[in-house]
């Protein structure tokens, strides 16, 4: 847009100058330099108020202008990226200008889908994220740096691991199908944020092993110039069926100087654990076992050779948390060079990150290369290419399977549950003996995880794009961008049988997945200003295709464990799997922005999407939107000079979601094998085939309609800005993989049913309360209130009587989410979805402390067993005398009341102290780790200090921890309010002290910035786990659980940045 | 603008022609799945896999039902249970609760079979394959469908009846249908199967046994068992799982209406007539199989469970078998072995380390003693096992039960088992010391996979079906039918007796002479009970126990199984002798590994009527909107213990 404006100015100026040729003229010339003293070419020098006298600077920054002199004439110089300056001529013939950077002007145009527009023309809800140096330096991925920085955007880490995934939720969850993630678009190319393939399908402890990593590691935050978040439907409707969860638009850096600018930055980060749990040490553990009586004592022989005399210690005490954790040192280096010689702009960068996790052997290396090139070939034709290449080498050691969390599947679980000693015996046979003798509970500990487990993922990602921009006529430009996101990852995993209870041998697997997403966007852009009317229109067609494949080879029962992955080839059993998929999308899109008098702006968009995932009449769907903005401060009657902006926005739009896997509308078949002893059949099986899905040919798009009302307000030259947005977002025809009666032969079927509403309020405030001398204090923040409701579950929904509160039992439609745990722990669904209630509520038993001595009328368990003194006291809500399923009620809500972030910065001359706070309020967390760490029913695991020393005894009538020996399978299997905790928190996410040096005179070095940033230095929370910023499963079906989460860290980073 | 739009739409529509069509590559679609003889065969294996998968061998059905029979018990670690307490409680009540995952899993597995069969039958007409071949395939698919329904109807009584593949959500919700309607469908399918399936020779030709595929005679054999079941159910109509009053309210008919499955029976026929007709059919079918069928008893009972020689998998005694092989690509394929053998027993191969998954199906001591008592038991002489039998003369006994002790390969230690030659003191009486099943001892078993098959039906059972049907048809002791029953049992006995090593004398145990049951107060019932126990001894751990104990009515279950079993566990010789101070009424010692505070077995016939079928799976009730909570409750379901 700015480019066009500039060309227009020049054209007008030249036309005008020829018209007044006849008059008497003098020549004024001079140089235009930037603040660093370098020439600024392409700057427009113009006689103020007279477009007929204008000139442009050449490569040396020189200009020459002929003017008809008169009194009080001013010469102004303007150039993109610089503040416009003007100076009175006063009869001089040589005038030099020094231009200073204009940050505000750069921000003025906003990238929106398929183009950009003036910020003042915005009618939808669009948030720009400030890209500050300390933010980009201290976050490995850009999605993490969105946390607390944009209203309406809720960012929750899946875990604190260095490369863990992040759940980004824009304006609340509105889909059950697991994909509530926004669409990510980098320089116009849609990229994938998926994580990875799953490995290990053989063997109970290893089944469906999958460690979710962050799918956005390939984009270096330091390459990013701006991030725009499109939140309401009027802004995202241009993305049609992909826009329902919001859109994150990323623009990477380009050169804004002709001369080359080199940036070089390096940082070193030291991280250490933020929290340690108090588990029993060896002496305490022995005391605990002895206290358990004969069963326990029999275990002591594994600690002492002679359990009666406690002689001959066979073990050494071990604090496994100390053993596993470390102080991690990470480093990050980044170099970039950018320049704009002769109509060509380039930006090349290289970033390297070596990140260590605080769990030994976790971490990653990440290399990112970027090259952005633009070339103005002719005045009409511009071509550009942007290429990103990344190589990620992740080392994951968290474990094999998060949902079946045991010491045999998770290093972190093993760190807690392993008994607090390490065997001193060398003989492996002894170890085996130990295994069997303790009743099948594995004794190996985290040491084996560190020595006998390998999990590595190497991903190559290549994201190229080519754009052509051709100015067909004065008002019409054609733009075509074709790009791809190609990802190829190799993952391998090895788990020795020495860290497994059931496997007969070791297991190894390799997986290779390939993923490619093609985009081709072809648009015409029309811009015309006639009088007070300004029309900006975009229309075009886009195609995208999305395909991928995964191949896995897995070997098991491997007897040789010392060779690790090298032994895979000797696997006596192996399985090979290959799977591929493809989907296509074709769309037509249109947007018209009409601006009258700079007071009224009307935006309308329309998109028609066709998807290969749907059939017949459902293949095509249209997504319209309308929005209107009124810039009240532009009205003539508006006379409040302090108010620089007062804008009201109203928008409505419809967007879709088609995030289901391919081939759901057609009947498909899977292969299986039937064992055979046939003579001559060396494979010993026959191939079988069976229907794998219940196709639903009537599937259609999930649709979201959203209304947004917004207010933008600014005062005192931008020292106070306020943005308020109110929204109402209704999602209907929800795509659900619905449980159906198994008597149909299937368990689930994809259907469109039900509706969800999200309503919310977002407030963003930026102020500069103090500014004098070299001192400046900035304060900003944002807060988001979102209210989520299931309006309707859908036809034939499951109904039943539920206790919504202990007093209120009523008939409601509902369904359960997925089970959280497996086996004995939390083997029940945690989340319930009830019509009229927020999504993903916690559902389980209410408790009233512990049964005390002499207490009467204690309800009996469902199995008929008495709950004796010292047992957990469940509340018998329906009063039938038994504790059974009907006594469950809502026990928590993982949805926050509000989330917020605020930042403040104090600047004194070159020194800046800034702090960034993030937080969440009112959300509950189900602490599965606590369930496991306090399990006094299982004597084979270590427990927390409190679970033993504060356990109920007739003398110490605790209300919190049940008596040893009175704890039962039921207590750990079901969901109860005993483990629901308040997850509210406020965190000082970053505290940065930085010092900027500008070397005006030096020829080589232009700038130096040194800084120290502390992350997570302070946290306020009532949550007892590692960190309240946790959501072990990313999906809505299993929300709010903290299970085997990675320990959180505190860190301090020192960074230095040079500019040449 | 208009032109631009026209252009845009033209482009989009052009693109839509092909660009937006799905063409799956690694999953197959309808058009290729039924295209050739080979894919039709693959569909058949797909159906079979559903039996092998969810419903049977991987355990849902067996784990769900075995311990509810009263004759097999559960012996796994608590860690594998969802709620140990609940599970034990279920086994003392002879039924499984609706929330139990295995109850649901078995139910799901059988409907998976039905769905696959229905889909195949539905798509066959449009398949380009030769009509004759298609008929064979349809016959086999209907055989499996009938078999799955037969398990379902016995397990849960009234169940949804589906004979067409489900295509949408509406159809997915189907009501429960009166069980006699389900039987009618089963009989119809089995008859069709018998007419259209391949004969034995052709089955061998196509699938080259020992793949486990049944031939047409399997349908006839199954029919004999189905009729026998109808016969026994209706023979105890007043005492069985349906309540005439509730039936009348629900279906307008008080008594089961077998007019569609039994010729000559009308809606008004008495239950006695129905029962007699069903037994007649059962006997006719069984005799048909015996006289015209291709099957033969194996010479030696032990050969059936040897699992070493190629001919062991090709025995003509196999009517239908769920097969196992380590190479089938399914880990832990040999669930039969995994779940019935002790940990790392001698005689198996390559067992390198522990496996805590062992021994989840266990014989009960009650059957152990009963067997010995019936067929030449040898009493214990050691100080620790006086007063109990330690083994018996029947060669089948040692093939079936692993007792006394075993040598553990991985540790090189001897592990004691019931009946304890040397009782171990100072050790809690636990599941490790209960006997194990031995039938699935497979030398290639490596702790994870092996090749011991699971017999769904073998020829020996046909003789026992014929015997039982004849016994029920006998009007007075000693008549022709009575004698027939004894003769058919003797066939089984004779094979058992000479299942000894070459040169060894035949095993000595009593023949069923003509006067065998005549001294009993009710000789007719005594003969039927005798055949029942014969079924248990011949077929123990082959998955028949639950069905056999649950078809003859609540009074019978109480009298023949529940009460004696409960009394047995209280016998002094079954007590753990190191427990000295027991509180009065504390029963925990006799079933120590079930945990303490467990209730006694349900022995009241009125309570047991609710146990004759399983509670309807809760998940199905929740998801199936054509079934209300009221519909889901068994007629006689009483308050849970």
Interface residues (C-beta under 8 A of the other chain):
Chain A: X202 X203 X295 X432 X433 X435 X436 X439 X440 X497 X501 X502 X503 X504 X505 X524 X537 X539 X540 X541 X543 X545 X549 X556 X557 X559 X573 X575 X578 X579 X580 X581 X582 X583 X584 X586 X587 X588 X590 X608 X610 X611 X612 X613 X619 X620 X662 X663 X665 X666 X667 X668 X669 X670 X671 X672 X673 X674 X675 X676 X677 X678 X679 X680 X681 X683 X684 X685 X686 X687 X688 X689 X690 X691 X692 X694 X696 X698 X738 X739 X740 X741 X742 X743 X744 X745 X746 X747 X749 X751 X795 X796 X798 X800 X823 X824 X827 X861 X862 X863 X864 X865 X866 X885 X968 X969 X970 X973
Chain B: X1 X4 X5 X8 X9 X11 X12 X15 X16 X19 X20 X21 X22 X23 X24 X25 X26 X27 X28 X29 X30 X33 X39 X41 X42 X43 X44 X45 X46 X47 X48 X49 X50 X52 X77 X78 X79 X80 X81 X82 X83 X84 X85 X86 X89 X99 X104 X107 X108 X111 X112 X114 X115 X116 X118 X119 X159 X160 X162 X165 X166 X167 X168 X169 X171 X172 X173 X174 X207 X208 X209 X210 X211 X212 X310 X313 X314 X323 X324 X325 X326 X327 X328 X329 X330 X331 X332 X333 X343 X351 X352 X353 X354 X355 X356 X357 X410 X411 X428 X446 X447 X448 X449 X451 X453 X597 X599 X617 X619 X620 X622 X623 X624 X625 X627 X640 X641
